Structures are given as C-alpha cells and as structure tokens.
C-alpha cells in the first residue's frame, strides 16, 4: 500500500519551510530521493534520512555528510523541521506516523521536487512511458557539451556525472518526470518533453484515456508561454496534445517516404543507417539539414530519444553542432543495456526494461549487434502489470532466443492476481524456462552460454543479486 502525494504546491511549501533548517528523508536511498537529499544539503539544510538497505547511493550520501539510518524508527525524526517521503512507503511507517503525530510538516517527494525547481528559470521536464531516463541523461551530456552547467535529476546513473544527479551553477534544471500516481503533476516545467504514451501502471491508471489526460495536464503546466516537445510518431501523444495552449514542437524518427501525406516534423530524422547496430542519422530542422548524429548506443528507439534531447537543446538556443557532438559521444545510462562484463565468453548486459515495449526494443537493438544467440533473464515487475499486459510480455520475450523467467517482483503488491512467471514461460514456448531463484537462473546460463552470445539481465526489481553468481559486480 502506497502513501499518497501531498499536492501542496510550491507556494504553500515555501511558506511551510520558512525558517526550516533541517530535513529528514524517509526512503532516502531511492534514486530520486537521494538526489533531492544531496540538492537540499547544497541548499544549506541539515539532512538525514532512512532506508532499509545500504547501497552505493546511500554510501555516497554518507560521504557527503548526510546521516543515513538503515532502519525505520520513530526516534529518527525527532528535532527535524520537515519530513520528505517517497510514496512507496507504507502509511504505517513509524517515522511517517510519528512526524504526523508531532505535527512536523510531511511533504511527498514529487511535491518537494516541484518546489525546489521553481528557483530555476528554465525547467525541462522529460516524460513518457519509456526512454525518459536515457533522454534525461542524453540531455545532461548534450547541454554540457554546448557549454551550459545544468542541474540534472535522472532516474539512472548518468555517464557524465557518475551519479543519478548533478548539481550545476546555472539557471537550467533538467529533470525526469515520472507519471506514476500522477507524480509529475506536482512539477513545474517551462518545457515539457513527451516521448511516448502507452498503457502502463494498471494498479493506478485504469485506461489509456486517463493516461492521455494526465500527460496533457503535465504539458499544460508550462502555460501559454511554455513549450512542449512531442513525438509526432505516437498517436496517443498527438491526441493528448490536441488542445495544448503553448508552443508545440514535434520530432519524428520515422524515415519519410515520397508519398507521405503527414507533414514533416519540426525535427526530423533522415538518412537513417542501422548497418553497424549503432544508429546514425541526419537531423532536419524545418526541412533543412542541421546536424549529423552517430550514436554509440544500440537500438532504433534511441533515435527518438536523441531527437528529443536535440530538440530540447535547440529550443533553448544552444549551438546545434556542439549539441550533436555531445549526443554522439553519449555512452549510455546506467542499467540501460549497460555492459557488465563476460561470462563464459558471452557479453553480459544489465537492463531496467520492465514493460513489453521496452523489452522488445532492447532485444531488437541487441539483435542488430550481430550476436549468435540472445539469452534474456527477465524478472517481471508487479503482478498488476504482468496480468494486464500478459500477451504483450509473451510476444516481446519471444524476441530472445532463450528467455529465462524469474519469479515476479511484487514491489508494493500482494500475490492475488493469478499470474506467475511459470505461466509466462509456458506460454512463450519450449525455448523458455522458469527459474525459481537466482542460482537456478545462473545455472541455466552456465550450462548453455558460449562465446558469441549475449546475456541480458532485465527487470526493475532486485535481480542484480544474480551478478555475483556470474562472477560479476552487482553495482548497487
């Protein structure tokens, strides 16, 4: 069970934190929470927090001087002026309950982030069901290559920062905007980037109509003087943006044909070459050549991500040639087809994909690299998603030569949906196997992989525990 967002808004939070000197973060080890904790420390607050597990992120916070407790105890919040919490915590969390009882202001992560960003003049929010972490990380690299010093909050480790965040000195704030539970509606973008819209999070969103409405509301926050940069290839995006009140900028990664009836996008990919497995293409702006991009990350889907990042930099007035050079040098975000090392001669990758579209795109991109066989060890994420999108998962995982299914990672949910990884494996076919634990999955790999194969360890749960079985660093 999740704890609700607060939705106070920036003005109210500013009033609540007047005179505040100390903040306590419940769930401080999360990717987004850790970056907010560090940013708050830089703003002059005394910062502490709690989480259940020690990770690279929490150790980094401790090195910065932030106290991290690896348990949840009511005594931890005593003496703090406000509490920031992730909605992933249980409402019965003792720190949260105690803070409420002591009338210590409690602010949800998204609400607090929306407040923090208002001190920046230009705020670029990147949203979409897929690709937002990669696109945010590309923006970080590209904007820096163009001579700016942005503050960036991302859902994955960025190669140019070695972290999920970087704190800059300018007026640019680039952030990943998560749609789950409508968290992004607490943010305050001046530029909204919408990559794609698709059915996901069925535990919260009940229809694609509801999802389109949420994305439209996010973009509308920019106001009549704002800008929305949107994917012209996505029909749901076009429907959602049909009444957008601001400046609408489009991008398209679809190679145009002579008989196309649709007008070209403002930012159009052309002369696309996938022969090496790594996309290269030209970018046309309003029909005129602007830059050439040669990516060093695989997958056709990354053409779209790169276009979105280029468009965001372009509308901010940055020089196209420097932006293009930055994008071409981008070497990938953490857990997005991240190379981990070798196992019995096979290349091993870690990937965060946990939606059928993400799985398919990643496997197709890997196929373009010319591997002999692709093994995919997949851990489904949440029962609701697995049940609602079951046929799509089956179809996507068939793009692997050898799918290996671990048990569903429950996250916040009870096992009451009548769906299992064993069922997934049976439906995929004889080439798929169910593995009851990490050791069993590693055992299958040990018996079957060889030189020239690729192994993708995929999912958003705790499957990093498999890497030590493969003699590799889990990197958590």
MIVO-209382 format. One line per field, with one value per residue (C-alpha): residue number from 1; y, x, z. Coordinates in nm, 2 decimals, always signed. Example, Ala and Ser with C-alpha at 12.3 -4.5 7.8 and 13.67 -1.06 7.14 Angstrom:
nr: c(1|2)
Y: c(-0.45|-0.11)
X: c(+1.23|+1.37)
Z: c(+0.78|+0.71)
# end
This chain:
nr: c(1|2|3|4|5|6|7|8|9|10|11|12|13|14|15|16|17|18|19|20|21|22|23|24|25|26|27|28|29|30|31|32|33|34|35|36|37|38|39|40|41|42|43|44|45|46|47|48|49|50|51|52|53|54|55|56|57|58|59|60|61|62|63|64|65|66|67|68|69|70|71|72|73|74|75|76|77|78|79|80|81|82|83|84|85|86|87|88|89|90|91|92|93|94|95|96|97|98|99|100|101|102|103|104|105|106|107|108|109|110|111|112|113|114|115|116|117|118|119|120|121|122|123|124|125|126|127|128|129|130|131|132|133|134|135|136|137|138|139|140|141|142|143|144|145|146|147|148|149|150|151|152|153|154|155|156|157|158|159|160|161|162|163|164|165|166|167|168|169|170|171|172|173|174|175|176|177|178|179|180|181|182|183|184|185|186|187|188|189|190|191|192|193|194|195|196|197|198|199|200|201|202|203|204|205|206|207|208|209|210|211|212|213|214|215|216|217|218|219|220|221|222|223|224|225|226|227|228|229|230|231|232|233|234|235|236|237|238|239|240|241|242|243|244|245|246|247|248|249|250|251|252|253|254|255|256|257|258|259|260|261|262|263|264|265|266|267|268|269|270|271|272|273|274|275|276|277|278|279|280|281|282|283|284|285|286|287|288|289|290|291|292|293|294|295|296|297|298|299|300|301|302|303|304|305|306|307|308|309|310|311|312|313|314|315|316|317|318|319|320|321|322|323|324|325|326|327|328|329|330|331|332|333|334|335|336|337|338|339|340|341|342|343|344|345|346|347|348|349|350|351|352|353|354|355|356|357|358|359|360|361|362|363|364|365|366|367|368|369|370|371|372|373|374|375|376|377|378|379|380|381|382|383|384|385|386|387|388|389|390|391|392|393|394|395|396|397|398|399|400|401|402|403|404|405|406|407|408|409|410|411|412|413|414|415|416|417|418|419|420|421|422|423|424|425|426|427|428|429|430|431|432|433|434|435|436|437|438|439|440|441|442|443|444|445|446|447|448|449|450|451|452|453|454|455|456|457|458|459|460|461|462|463|464|465|466|467|468|469|470|471|472|473|474|475|476)
Y: c(+0.00|+0.34|+0.67|+0.95|+1.25|+1.58|+1.82|+2.13|+2.32|+2.53|+2.84|+2.65|+2.45|+2.77|+2.90|+2.57|+2.57|+2.93|+2.92|+2.54|+2.43|+2.05|+1.79|+1.42|+1.19|+0.86|+0.63|+0.83|+0.55|+0.58|+0.71|+1.03|+1.08|+1.06|+1.33|+1.55|+1.49|+1.60|+1.90|+2.00|+1.97|+2.20|+2.45|+2.47|+2.23|+1.98|+1.65|+1.29|+1.00|+0.63|+0.33|-0.05|-0.13|+0.00|+0.08|+0.28|+0.57|+0.57|+0.53|+0.83|+1.03|+0.94|+1.06|+1.40|+1.42|+1.30|+1.06|+0.75|+0.51|+0.15|+0.10|+0.29|+0.41|+0.68|+0.85|+0.93|+1.23|+1.40|+1.75|+1.79|+2.08|+1.88|+1.53|+1.44|+1.10|+0.87|+0.75|+0.39|+0.38|+0.22|+0.46|+0.28|+0.36|+0.46|+0.77|+0.90|+0.83|+1.00|+1.31|+1.34|+1.30|+1.56|+1.79|+1.80|+1.90|+1.60|+1.66|+1.39|+1.36|+1.49|+1.78|+1.88|+1.85|+2.07|+2.33|+2.30|+2.35|+2.68|+2.86|+2.79|+3.00|+2.72|+2.38|+2.10|+1.80|+1.48|+1.23|+0.92|+0.56|+0.46|+0.63|+0.92|+0.82|+0.78|+1.10|+1.29|+1.15|+1.24|+1.60|+1.62|+1.53|+1.74|+2.05|+2.04|+1.98|+2.30|+2.50|+2.51|+2.39|+2.24|+2.08|+1.74|+1.48|+1.15|+0.80|+0.63|+0.68|+0.94|+0.87|+1.24|+1.27|+0.92|+0.96|+0.99|+1.37|+1.66|+2.00|+2.29|+2.66|+2.80|+2.86|+2.52|+2.25|+1.92|+1.65|+1.32|+1.34|+1.02|+0.97|+0.70|+0.81|+1.14|+1.25|+1.47|+1.69|+1.84|+1.96|+2.30|+2.27|+2.55|+2.30|+1.96|+1.68|+1.39|+1.08|+0.84|+0.74|+0.38|+0.17|+0.10|+0.11|-0.06|-0.05|+0.32|+0.41|+0.23|+0.34|+0.49|+0.79|+0.86|+0.84|+1.07|+1.32|+1.31|+1.38|+1.66|+1.81|+1.78|+1.97|+2.23|+2.33|+2.51|+2.76|+2.96|+3.09|+2.74|+2.48|+2.12|+1.90|+1.59|+1.27|+1.31|+0.93|+0.84|+0.86|+0.88|+1.18|+1.36|+1.30|+1.42|+1.74|+1.84|+2.12|+2.22|+2.60|+2.68|+2.64|+2.29|+2.14|+1.80|+1.54|+1.22|+0.92|+0.77|+0.78|+0.98|+0.84|+1.04|+0.98|+1.07|+1.27|+1.37|+1.69|+1.65|+1.71|+2.02|+1.79|+1.50|+1.21|+1.14|+0.91|+0.66|+0.39|+0.09|-0.13|-0.13|-0.18|+0.17|+0.42|+0.72|+0.98|+1.34|+1.58|+1.82|+2.12|+2.26|+2.06|+2.19|+1.99|+2.09|+1.81|+1.45|+1.21|+0.88|+0.71|+0.46|+0.31|+0.05|+0.04|+0.23|+0.36|+0.57|+0.77|+0.91|+0.97|+1.15|+1.37|+1.47|+1.57|+1.76|+1.95|+2.04|+2.19|+2.36|+2.54|+2.66|+2.83|+2.60|+2.56|+2.25|+2.13|+2.12|+1.95|+1.69|+1.62|+1.57|+1.33|+1.13|+1.09|+0.98|+0.62|+0.51|+0.54|+0.30|-0.02|+0.06|-0.21|-0.15|-0.38|-0.57|-0.80|-1.15|-1.49|-1.80|-1.59|-1.42|-1.05|-0.97|-0.66|-0.51|-0.35|-0.19|-0.28|-0.40|-0.32|-0.52|-0.23|-0.18|-0.55|-0.57|-0.26|-0.37|-0.72|-0.58|-0.34|-0.62|-0.84|-0.56|-0.61|-0.95|-1.18|-1.56|-1.60|-1.37|-1.50|-1.29|-1.34|-1.15|-1.07|-0.94|-0.63|-0.63|-0.86|-0.60|-0.51|-0.88|-0.97|-0.67|-0.70|-1.08|-1.14|-0.85|-0.98|-1.32|-1.16|-0.94|-1.21|-1.43|-1.19|-1.36|-1.69|-1.82|-1.64|-1.74|-1.62|-1.54|-1.50|-1.18|-0.90|-0.80|-0.44|-0.29|-0.56|-0.88|-1.20|-1.21|-1.18|-1.54|-1.48|-1.63|-1.64|-2.01|-1.93|-1.68|-1.93|-2.20|-1.96|-1.83|-2.18|-2.46|-2.23|-2.05|-2.17|-2.08|-2.04|-2.04|-1.84|-1.65|-1.95|-2.16|-1.90|-1.87|-2.24|-2.25|-1.98|-2.18|-2.49|-2.32|-1.99|-1.97|-1.73|-1.50|-1.50|-1.20|-1.23|-0.95|-0.94|-0.75|-0.60|-0.33|-0.54|-0.70|-0.92|-0.76|-1.04|-1.27|-1.10|-1.25|-1.60|-1.49|-1.36|-1.00|-0.69|-0.62|-0.25|-0.15)
X: c(+0.00|+0.14|+0.13|-0.04|+0.13|+0.06|-0.01|+0.06|+0.22|+0.53|+0.39|+0.25|+0.56|+0.77|+0.55|+0.58|+0.96|+1.01|+1.28|+1.33|+1.69|+1.67|+1.50|+1.45|+1.41|+1.21|+1.33|+1.65|+1.82|+1.59|+1.73|+1.52|+1.52|+1.90|+1.94|+1.69|+1.87|+2.20|+2.04|+1.89|+2.23|+2.37|+2.09|+2.21|+1.97|+2.09|+1.99|+1.94|+1.73|+1.64|+1.62|+1.62|+1.93|+2.29|+2.37|+2.62|+2.37|+2.34|+2.72|+2.76|+2.52|+2.71|+3.04|+2.86|+2.80|+2.44|+2.34|+2.16|+1.98|+1.93|+1.61|+1.28|+1.24|+1.02|+1.31|+1.48|+1.25|+1.28|+1.42|+1.37|+1.18|+1.01|+0.99|+1.02|+0.89|+0.86|+0.51|+0.65|+0.65|+0.37|+0.13|+0.22|+0.59|+0.69|+0.88|+0.59|+0.33|+0.54|+0.60|+0.23|+0.16|+0.42|+0.28|+0.61|+0.53|+0.53|+0.58|+0.59|+0.89|+0.72|+0.57|+0.90|+1.08|+0.82|+0.90|+1.28|+1.28|+1.10|+1.42|+1.55|+1.44|+1.44|+1.29|+1.29|+1.07|+1.12|+0.83|+0.70|+0.63|+0.97|+1.31|+1.28|+1.59|+1.80|+1.68|+1.74|+2.10|+2.15|+2.03|+2.28|+2.57|+2.45|+2.38|+2.72|+2.89|+2.72|+2.88|+2.60|+2.61|+2.27|+2.13|+2.00|+1.79|+1.77|+1.63|+1.95|+2.32|+2.44|+2.79|+2.89|+2.81|+2.88|+2.56|+2.18|+2.21|+2.45|+2.42|+2.51|+2.55|+2.32|+1.95|+1.88|+1.70|+1.66|+1.45|+1.29|+0.92|+0.76|+0.39|+0.32|+0.03|+0.04|+0.35|+0.46|+0.16|+0.33|+0.62|+0.67|+0.82|+0.87|+0.95|+0.77|+0.92|+0.68|+0.84|+0.55|+0.23|+0.12|-0.08|+0.12|+0.09|-0.25|-0.26|-0.32|-0.42|-0.74|-0.75|-0.54|-0.78|-0.69|-0.32|-0.35|-0.53|-0.25|+0.02|-0.19|-0.22|+0.15|+0.23|-0.03|+0.16|+0.40|+0.12|+0.06|+0.42|+0.57|+0.69|+0.60|+0.84|+0.64|+0.67|+0.48|+0.51|+0.29|-0.08|-0.16|+0.08|-0.09|-0.43|-0.31|-0.16|-0.45|-0.55|-0.21|-0.21|+0.16|+0.42|+0.41|+0.73|+0.73|+1.00|+0.99|+1.23|+1.03|+1.21|+0.98|+0.86|+0.79|+0.42|+0.38|+0.06|+0.17|+0.37|+0.73|+0.80|+0.99|+1.28|+1.30|+1.54|+1.67|+1.92|+1.90|+2.17|+2.15|+2.40|+2.65|+2.39|+2.45|+2.22|+2.35|+2.12|+2.08|+1.86|+1.65|+1.50|+1.20|+1.32|+1.68|+1.99|+2.11|+2.33|+2.45|+2.44|+2.63|+2.52|+2.73|+2.43|+2.22|+1.86|+1.63|+1.43|+1.74|+1.70|+1.38|+1.54|+1.83|+1.60|+1.40|+1.72|+1.85|+1.51|+1.52|+1.87|+1.78|+1.47|+1.70|+1.92|+2.22|+2.46|+2.35|+2.70|+2.80|+2.48|+2.52|+2.88|+2.76|+2.48|+2.72|+2.96|+2.69|+2.78|+2.46|+2.28|+2.31|+2.11|+2.01|+2.19|+2.48|+2.78|+2.87|+3.15|+3.20|+3.06|+3.19|+3.27|+2.93|+2.87|+2.66|+2.43|+2.21|+1.88|+1.60|+1.33|+1.00|+0.73|+0.67|+0.77|+1.09|+1.17|+1.11|+1.31|+1.61|+1.61|+1.57|+1.86|+2.07|+1.99|+2.12|+2.47|+2.51|+2.52|+2.49|+2.22|+2.04|+1.97|+1.73|+1.70|+1.38|+1.22|+0.86|+0.78|+0.45|+0.15|-0.08|+0.14|+0.22|-0.15|-0.28|-0.01|+0.04|+0.01|+0.24|+0.50|+0.48|+0.52|+0.81|+1.01|+0.99|+1.24|+1.50|+1.65|+1.64|+1.41|+1.46|+1.19|+1.24|+0.95|+0.75|+0.90|+0.60|+0.71|+0.41|+0.16|+0.00|+0.00|-0.37|-0.38|-0.35|-0.04|+0.31|+0.64|+0.60|+0.28|+0.48|+0.75|+0.49|+0.31|+0.63|+0.72|+0.98|+1.27|+1.17|+1.24|+1.12|+1.39|+1.27|+1.57|+1.88|+2.11|+1.89|+1.89|+2.27|+2.29|+2.10|+2.33|+2.64|+2.52|+2.42|+2.60|+2.91|+3.14|+2.94|+2.62|+2.47|+2.31|+2.07|+1.97|+1.65|+1.40|+1.33|+1.34|+1.63|+1.77|+2.11|+2.16|+2.23|+2.56|+2.78|+2.67|+2.82|+3.13|+3.04|+2.99|+2.62|+2.70|+2.43)
Z: c(+0.00|-0.10|+0.09|-0.11|-0.27|-0.08|-0.37|-0.15|-0.44|-0.45|-0.28|+0.02|+0.06|+0.06|+0.34|+0.53|+0.51|+0.61|+0.88|+0.84|+0.88|+0.88|+0.66|+0.71|+0.41|+0.45|+0.17|+0.12|-0.07|-0.38|-0.70|-0.69|-0.31|-0.29|-0.54|-0.36|-0.03|-0.19|-0.35|-0.02|+0.15|-0.11|-0.03|+0.33|+0.51|+0.76|+0.60|+0.73|+0.63|+0.65|+0.42|+0.45|+0.25|+0.22|-0.14|-0.35|-0.33|+0.04|+0.09|-0.14|+0.07|+0.38|+0.22|+0.17|+0.54|+0.54|+0.82|+0.69|+0.92|+0.79|+0.97|+1.03|+1.39|+1.53|+1.72|+1.39|+1.30|+1.64|+1.61|+1.23|+1.08|+0.80|+0.66|+0.29|+0.20|-0.10|-0.17|-0.18|+0.20|+0.39|+0.57|+0.89|+0.86|+1.22|+1.11|+0.90|+1.17|+1.43|+1.22|+1.16|+1.54|+1.62|+1.35|+1.17|+0.81|+0.58|+0.21|-0.07|-0.29|-0.61|-0.43|-0.28|-0.61|-0.77|-0.51|-0.54|-0.92|-0.91|-0.82|-1.17|-1.47|-1.73|-1.63|-1.88|-1.77|-1.97|-1.95|-2.13|-2.05|-2.19|-2.25|-2.01|-1.81|-2.12|-2.27|-1.95|-1.94|-2.31|-2.23|-1.94|-2.18|-2.47|-2.27|-2.10|-2.44|-2.55|-2.27|-2.01|-1.65|-1.58|-1.26|-1.37|-1.18|-1.36|-1.28|-1.39|-1.34|-1.60|-1.75|-1.74|-1.37|-1.24|-1.04|-1.09|-1.05|-1.10|-0.94|-1.17|-1.13|-1.39|-1.45|-1.62|-1.44|-1.64|-1.47|-1.53|-1.48|-1.36|-1.44|-1.17|-0.95|-1.14|-0.95|-1.24|-1.20|-0.89|-1.11|-1.27|-1.62|-1.86|-2.13|-2.14|-2.34|-2.42|-2.56|-2.59|-2.42|-2.37|-2.12|-1.80|-1.42|-1.43|-1.05|-1.08|-1.44|-1.55|-1.91|-2.19|-2.18|-1.82|-1.91|-2.21|-1.98|-1.73|-1.99|-2.13|-1.78|-1.73|-2.06|-1.98|-1.66|-1.89|-1.97|-2.29|-2.29|-2.24|-2.49|-2.54|-2.74|-2.85|-3.05|-3.38|-3.44|-3.14|-3.19|-2.82|-2.78|-3.07|-2.91|-2.57|-2.72|-2.94|-2.71|-2.58|-2.52|-2.57|-2.84|-2.99|-3.13|-3.29|-3.36|-3.57|-3.60|-3.89|-4.22|-4.45|-4.79|-5.11|-5.08|-4.71|-4.65|-4.30|-4.29|-4.17|-3.80|-3.69|-3.60|-3.85|-3.87|-4.22|-4.39|-4.11|-4.11|-3.88|-4.06|-3.77|-3.50|-3.38|-3.54|-3.74|-3.90|-4.00|-3.83|-4.04|-3.87|-4.06|-4.35|-4.35|-4.25|-3.90|-3.77|-3.81|-3.52|-3.49|-3.17|-2.97|-2.80|-2.99|-3.08|-3.32|-3.02|-2.93|-3.25|-3.10|-2.76|-2.92|-3.14|-2.83|-2.65|-2.96|-2.99|-2.62|-2.65|-2.98|-2.84|-2.55|-2.81|-2.79|-3.09|-3.29|-3.38|-3.02|-2.91|-3.18|-3.08|-2.72|-2.82|-3.05|-2.75|-2.51|-2.39|-2.22|-1.89|-1.60|-1.64|-2.00|-2.20|-1.96|-2.03|-1.72|-1.84|-1.97|-1.86|-2.03|-2.33|-2.36|-2.32|-2.02|-2.00|-1.73|-1.84|-1.65|-1.90|-1.74|-2.00|-2.31|-2.54|-2.36|-2.37|-2.74|-2.83|-2.62|-2.77|-3.12|-3.06|-2.92|-3.23|-3.46|-3.29|-3.45|-3.15|-3.22|-2.95|-2.71|-2.36|-2.15|-1.78|-1.70|-1.37|-1.42|-1.21|-1.02|-1.06|-1.20|-1.49|-1.56|-1.56|-1.76|-2.03|-2.03|-2.40|-2.48|-2.25|-2.42|-2.76|-2.66|-2.48|-2.79|-2.94|-2.72|-2.83|-2.47|-2.22|-1.86|-1.62|-1.25|-1.01|-1.03|-0.82|-0.60|-0.51|-0.34|-0.43|-0.29|-0.49|-0.57|-0.95|-1.05|-1.27|-1.25|-1.42|-1.47|-1.68|-1.88|-1.96|-2.06|-2.29|-2.46|-2.57|-2.54|-2.56|-2.24|-1.88|-1.54|-1.27|-0.91|-0.79|-0.90|-0.85|-1.08|-1.35|-1.33|-1.35|-1.68|-1.82|-1.70|-1.89|-2.21|-2.30|-2.51|-2.70|-2.93|-2.71|-2.54|-2.19|-2.08|-1.72|-1.73|-1.49|-1.24|-0.92|-0.72|-0.99|-0.95|-0.70|-0.99|-1.09|-0.82|-0.94|-1.28|-1.12|-1.19|-0.97|-0.90|-0.89|-0.63)
# end
